[in-house]
């Protein structure tokens, strides 16, 4: 089991891009710490090979205990194929998580608006 490193970059006039590459069902993802208002408007996009796995977006206030995030209408942010979802959160940390399936290889991109 590997820990997938977070790649983070600033986007002028937009906010922050958080990117995890080659996440599999056997990996865990490094958490992104959101700063200031950056979690109030965001989106997550998942692409790649799912191999029957489910990818969720999770949040935490302590960086240890994570729960599945909800979209603006209250549905879990959970994908079994390539897709995109919007979110709003006041949580301190976010990360993707993959479970189940075999031979999964997905990339997860989160855009967090704000500073």
C-alpha positions, 0 to 999 in steps of 0.5 A: 500500500502506497501513500499517493502524494498530493500535488498542489498548485495555485491558479491565478484568479481562481484558487487552488488545484489539488491533484492525486495521480495513479490512485489504486484500491490499495493506496491511501491519499495524502490529505490536502489542507484547505486554507481560508475560504478555499473549500466554500466552492469546489469541484472534484473530477475523477478519470481513469480506469476504475476496475470495479472500484468506488472513489469517494471524496472525504473530509476531516477536521482533525486529519485523522478521522475522515467521512464521505463528503456530500454534494450540494443536494446531500448525495455522497460524493462517490463515483464508480466511473469517470465523473465530476461533482461539486462541493462546499465544505468548511472542513480543514482537510480533504482527500480521495479514497478508493475501495474495492475493485481490481486493477484500478488506476485513477487520477483525482483533481480538486479545484478549490475556489478562493484564497 
